[in-house]
Amino acid sequence: MKAIINRDFLRLFLYESEIEGNYVEIDEECLIPFNEGDEVEILKELPIGAFAEDQKSYVVFNPRNNESVTLAECFLEFSY
């Protein structure tokens, strides 16, 4: 199943080991860009509350960087 990103946004991605106390250094490698209109492949559907508090979430494959990431349903548009 495929979906379309419905707005431009950056997703912050950090490994727990990168967080030192209250200090986090962020560089471009920590930011995953998503652009409105990008098509992503849905790999897995997560139930409400599993990732986002009040909505379903989806593990998607982003072909732009060849990685998977979990996104809340509000960032996706589906064509059934």
KANOR-V255982 format. One record per residue. PHI is phi in whole degrees, 0 to 359 (999 if undefined). D_FIRST is the distance of its C-alpha to the first C-alpha in Angstrom with 1 decimal. Layout:
PHI_D_FIRST / PHI_D_FIRST
This chain:
999_0.0 / 239_3.8 / 216_7.0 / 245_10.6 / 292_13.5 / 260_16.0 / 195_19.2 / 284_20.9 / 197_21.7 / 247_22.7 / 255_21.6 / 275_24.6 / 232_24.2 / 228_27.3 / 273_28.4 / 304_30.9 / 293_33.5 / 276_33.4 / 262_34.8 / 245_38.5 / 62_40.2 / 258_39.5 / 246_38.8 / 225_35.6 / 262_35.6 / 248_32.6 / 234_32.0 / 300_29.4 / 292_27.7 / 276_26.9 / 254_25.0 / 254_21.4 / 279_21.0 / 233_18.1 / 245_18.8 / 307_17.9 / 96_15.7 / 296_14.1 / 267_10.5 / 233_8.8 / 265_6.1 / 279_5.4 / 264_7.8 / 200_9.4 / 260_10.3 / 249_14.1 / 290_16.5 / 306_18.7 / 90_21.4 / 290_20.0 / 228_19.6 / 261_20.2 / 302_23.1 / 242_22.2 / 205_18.5 / 293_15.2 / 226_13.9 / 221_11.0 / 274_11.4 / 238_9.8 / 261_10.9 / 262_13.2 / 293_14.2 / 296_17.4 / 237_18.9 / 57_16.8 / 229_16.6 / 258_14.4 / 207_15.3 / 266_15.0 / 233_14.7 / 288_15.8 / 304_13.9 / 296_16.7 / 266_15.5 / 239_12.1 / 237_11.7 / 249_8.9 / 245_9.4 / 276_9.2
